[in-house]
Amino acid sequence: MNAVGVRMVTRSRSRGPGAGQQGSREKPAPLRREEAAAEGRKSYSPVKRQRKAQRLNVAYEASEGEKGEGVEHLQSPAWEPQDWRQQLENIRTMRSGKDAPVDQLGVEHCYDLSAPPKVRRYQVLLSLMLSSQTKDQVTAGAMQRLRARGLTVDSILQMDDSTLGTLIYPVGFWRNKVKYIKQTSAILQQRYDGDIPASLAELVALPGVGPKMAHLAMAVAWGTVSGIAVDTHVHRIINRLGWTRKATKSPEETRRALEEWLPRELWSEINGLLVGFGQQTCLPLHPRCQACLNRALCPAAHGL
């Protein structure tokens, strides 16, 4: 919500039904014609001199069609990064081959298509929990070994920690993930009948599930776009392109800054598009700027 400067001229003949509510966000209900006439007769009184115009600063949420007599709306245009549409189109061109690791081994390819819906959704969530700080190839291998044992909530809860650790190794932080997977699986069995939650808030409340995982789970498991999934690849590329007003220090800060201006219809595309771009071209170290179509448009390309 933005504060909007308003210039209002008060009139001496009638204050009107909303004149005493200058700081209120709610508009008064319109009066019927008979009530308006009666109100006008009560409020009218002759005056000897006209009051001077007053300058008022009122903070409220402006909307279309609210411009009235004596009111000016002074809204600044929404911020967006320079050349972002051309940069995005160039990345789409570079990613048109769909041949990055994420395209064959990402979360959309790690669950059993023949499993019941609840089991598929559980496998989606589990693959996301394993993927943190882990390459797609390693996550896919761990999921393949788990699925060979029959990957369900019950099978995980019946499995001892040592066996689970052996199956998911060498994913990053595998010991912690054994603990989180067991805790989350128990919660899903007790509270959700073996399914996963269908809301972002409930997903991020699960042990070992962060915002990026929750947004991807909502998209892949439930088909709902709840926000932009930002991992280290997306975080790095967004900052290199200058797609935030100021540099951000964490993926979650990047997500909030990106959602402020990026059109919502693009939210579901950004993660997979930029993750693959980060795996192939915009690498963490030694990015391949000379092979990038954005080399003349990217602010970071000039300093790398």
matplotlib code that plots the C-alpha trace (Angstrom):
import matplotlib.pyplot as plt

x = [0.0, 1.4, 0.9, -0.8, -0.7, -4.2, -5.1, -8.6, -10.5, -13.1, -16.3, -18.1, -21.7, -21.6, -19.0, -20.5, -21.0, -17.3, -15.7, -15.0, -13.3, -10.2, -7.8, -10.2, -9.5, -13.2, -15.6, -18.9, -22.0, -23.7, -26.9, -30.2, -31.6, -34.2, -31.6, -29.1, -31.7, -32.6, -28.9, -28.3, -31.2, -29.8, -26.2, -26.9, -26.4, -25.3, -21.8, -20.2, -16.8, -15.3, -12.6, -9.2, -8.2, -6.5, -3.7, -4.1, -1.9, -4.1, -2.7, -5.1, -5.3, -6.2, -8.4, -9.7, -12.8, -12.1, -11.0, -13.5, -13.9, -11.1, -8.9, -5.6, -3.9, -0.1, 1.1, 4.6, 5.0, 5.8, 9.5, 10.8, 14.4, 15.7, 15.7, 14.2, 11.9, 14.7, 16.9, 14.1, 13.5, 17.3, 17.3, 14.3, 16.2, 19.3, 17.2, 15.1, 17.0, 15.7, 18.9, 20.1, 20.1, 17.0, 15.1, 15.6, 16.3, 14.3, 11.4, 8.9, 10.8, 11.5, 8.2, 6.4, 3.7, 1.9, 1.6, -1.7, -2.1, -1.2, 1.9, 3.0, 2.6, 4.6, 7.4, 7.4, 7.9, 10.5, 12.5, 12.4, 13.7, 16.6, 17.4, 18.5, 22.3, 22.4, 22.9, 20.0, 21.9, 22.5, 18.9, 17.6, 19.9, 18.7, 15.0, 15.6, 17.0, 14.2, 11.5, 13.0, 12.1, 8.6, 8.6, 5.5, 4.9, 4.6, 7.7, 9.8, 8.5, 9.2, 12.7, 15.5, 17.6, 20.8, 19.1, 17.5, 20.9, 22.5, 19.9, 20.0, 23.8, 25.5, 22.9, 24.0, 23.5, 22.2, 22.2, 20.0, 17.7, 17.2, 15.9, 13.7, 12.3, 11.3, 9.7, 7.8, 6.6, 5.2, 3.4, 1.9, 0.7, -0.8, -2.4, -2.9, -3.7, -0.4, -1.0, 0.9, -0.6, -2.3, -1.3, 2.0, 1.8, 1.3, 4.1, 6.8, 5.8, 7.1, 10.6, 13.2, 10.8, 11.8, 10.0, 11.5, 10.5, 7.0, 6.4, 7.6, 5.5, 2.4, 3.2, 4.1, 2.0, -1.1, -0.9, -1.1, 1.3, 1.8, 4.9, 8.3, 10.6, 14.1, 17.1, 20.8, 20.8, 17.8, 19.2, 22.5, 21.2, 18.5, 21.2, 23.6, 20.9, 19.9, 16.3, 15.9, 15.9, 19.0, 21.2, 19.6, 21.4, 19.3, 17.0, 14.0, 14.8, 15.2, 11.8, 10.0, 11.8, 11.1, 7.4, 7.0, 7.2, 7.4, 4.0, 2.3, 1.8, 5.6, 6.1, 5.7, 8.3, 11.1, 12.5, 13.1, 14.2, 16.8, 18.0, 18.9, 20.5, 22.6, 23.6, 24.8, 25.7, 25.5, 27.7, 28.5, 32.2, 33.6, 30.2, 30.3, 29.5, 31.0, 28.4, 25.5, 23.0, 22.7, 26.4, 25.7, 22.6, 23.8, 25.3, 27.4, 29.0, 31.0, 32.6, 33.3]
y = [0.0, 3.4, 6.7, 9.0, 12.7, 14.2, 17.9, 18.5, 21.8, 22.2, 24.0, 26.4, 25.4, 21.7, 19.5, 16.3, 12.9, 12.0, 15.3, 14.3, 11.1, 12.4, 9.8, 6.8, 4.1, 3.2, 5.2, 6.1, 4.3, 6.4, 8.1, 7.6, 10.6, 11.5, 11.2, 13.3, 16.1, 16.0, 16.1, 19.0, 21.0, 20.4, 21.2, 24.3, 27.7, 31.0, 32.1, 35.5, 34.6, 31.6, 29.6, 29.2, 26.0, 23.5, 21.1, 17.7, 14.6, 11.5, 8.0, 5.4, 2.8, 4.4, 2.5, 3.1, 5.3, 7.0, 10.4, 13.0, 16.7, 18.5, 15.4, 14.8, 11.4, 11.6, 8.0, 7.2, 4.5, 1.0, 0.1, -2.5, -3.3, -1.9, -4.3, -7.2, -8.3, -8.6, -10.3, -12.8, -13.5, -14.1, -16.6, -18.4, -18.7, -20.1, -22.6, -23.7, -27.0, -28.1, -30.1, -28.9, -31.4, -29.9, -30.6, -34.4, -34.9, -32.1, -32.7, -33.3, -36.4, -38.0, -39.4, -42.6, -41.7, -45.0, -44.4, -43.2, -39.4, -39.2, -41.3, -39.1, -36.0, -37.5, -38.4, -34.9, -33.4, -36.0, -35.2, -31.5, -32.2, -34.2, -31.6, -28.9, -28.1, -31.1, -31.5, -32.9, -36.0, -36.9, -36.3, -38.4, -41.3, -41.2, -41.1, -44.0, -46.1, -45.1, -45.9, -49.4, -50.1, -48.8, -45.1, -44.4, -42.7, -46.1, -47.6, -44.7, -44.9, -48.6, -48.1, -47.7, -44.5, -46.3, -47.9, -44.5, -42.8, -45.4, -45.0, -41.2, -40.7, -38.7, -35.9, -32.8, -32.8, -36.4, -37.0, -34.0, -35.1, -38.5, -36.8, -34.4, -37.0, -39.2, -36.3, -35.0, -38.5, -39.0, -35.7, -36.5, -39.9, -38.4, -35.2, -35.6, -39.3, -39.8, -36.9, -33.6, -30.3, -28.2, -24.8, -23.0, -22.2, -25.8, -27.0, -24.6, -25.7, -29.2, -30.1, -29.6, -27.8, -24.3, -21.7, -22.7, -26.4, -25.3, -23.2, -26.0, -28.5, -26.4, -26.1, -29.7, -31.6, -29.4, -27.4, -24.1, -21.2, -19.8, -17.8, -17.9, -20.7, -19.1, -21.3, -20.4, -20.4, -18.0, -15.8, -15.5, -14.7, -12.3, -10.2, -10.4, -9.2, -6.4, -7.6, -6.1, -2.5, -3.3, -6.3, -9.0, -11.2, -14.4, -16.4, -15.5, -11.8, -12.2, -13.9, -11.0, -8.4, -10.3, -10.8, -7.0, -6.3, -9.5, -10.3, -13.2, -15.1, -15.6, -16.9, -20.6, -20.3, -18.5, -21.3, -24.0, -21.4, -19.8, -23.0, -24.5, -21.3, -21.3, -24.9, -24.3, -20.7, -18.3, -20.6, -19.7, -19.5, -18.5, -17.7, -18.1, -14.5, -14.6, -17.3, -15.4, -13.5, -11.0, -10.1, -6.5, -6.1, -7.8, -5.3, -8.1, -9.1, -6.0, -6.7, -10.4]
z = [0.0, -1.0, 0.6, -1.9, -1.6, -1.8, -2.3, -0.9, -1.0, 1.7, 0.8, 3.1, 2.1, 2.9, 4.5, 3.0, 4.6, 4.7, 5.5, 9.2, 8.2, 6.4, 7.8, 7.3, 4.7, 4.3, 2.0, 3.6, 2.2, -0.5, 0.6, -1.1, -3.0, -0.3, 2.5, 0.5, 0.0, 3.8, 4.7, 2.4, 4.0, 7.5, 6.7, 4.6, 6.3, 4.8, 5.5, 5.5, 4.1, 2.3, 4.0, 2.6, 0.8, 3.0, 2.0, 3.5, 3.2, 3.5, 3.3, 1.8, -0.9, -4.2, -6.7, -10.1, -10.2, -6.9, -8.4, -7.1, -7.3, -5.7, -5.4, -7.2, -7.2, -7.4, -7.9, -9.0, -11.7, -10.4, -10.4, -12.8, -13.9, -17.2, -20.1, -18.1, -20.8, -23.4, -20.8, -20.1, -23.8, -24.3, -21.4, -22.9, -26.2, -24.4, -22.5, -25.5, -25.7, -22.2, -21.7, -18.3, -15.4, -13.9, -17.1, -16.8, -13.0, -11.3, -8.9, -11.7, -12.7, -9.3, -8.3, -9.3, -11.9, -11.3, -7.6, -5.9, -5.7, -2.0, -2.5, -5.5, -3.5, -0.6, -3.0, -4.4, -0.9, 0.0, -3.2, -2.4, 1.1, -0.3, -2.9, -0.6, -1.1, -3.4, -7.1, -9.1, -10.2, -6.5, -5.5, -8.4, -7.4, -3.8, -4.9, -7.2, -4.3, -2.0, -4.6, -5.1, -1.5, -1.9, -1.0, 1.2, 4.6, 6.2, 4.6, 5.8, 9.3, 9.5, 8.2, 10.7, 10.6, 9.5, 6.5, 5.5, 5.8, 3.6, 0.9, 0.7, 1.1, -0.3, -0.4, 1.5, 5.2, 5.0, 8.7, 9.4, 6.6, 8.1, 11.2, 9.3, 7.0, 9.9, 11.9, 8.9, 7.9, 11.4, 11.3, 7.9, 9.1, 12.3, 11.0, 7.3, 6.8, 5.0, 2.5, 2.5, 3.5, 0.8, 2.1, 2.2, 5.9, 6.8, 4.5, 5.9, 9.4, 8.7, 9.9, 7.2, 4.7, 3.7, 1.6, -1.7, -1.1, 0.0, -3.1, -5.4, -3.6, -4.0, -7.7, -8.5, -6.0, -5.9, -9.2, -7.3, -7.8, -4.3, -5.0, -6.7, -5.7, -5.2, -4.6, -4.8, -8.6, -8.9, -6.0, -7.8, -11.2, -10.1, -8.4, -11.3, -13.7, -11.3, -11.0, -7.5, -6.3, -4.2, -3.7, -1.6, 0.8, 1.0, -1.4, 0.7, 0.5, -3.2, -3.5, -1.8, -3.9, -7.1, -6.3, -5.8, -9.6, -11.7, -13.3, -11.6, -14.8, -15.0, -11.4, -12.3, -15.1, -13.4, -11.1, -13.8, -16.4, -14.2, -12.4, -15.8, -16.9, -13.7, -14.3, -17.8, -18.4, -15.4, -13.2, -9.6, -10.5, -13.9, -15.6, -19.3, -20.1, -23.6, -24.6, -23.0, -25.1, -22.2, -22.1, -23.3, -21.0, -17.8, -15.2, -13.7, -17.0, -17.1, -13.7, -14.1]

ax = plt.figure().add_subplot(projection="3d")
ax.plot(x, y, z, "-o")
ax.set_aspect("equal")
plt.show()
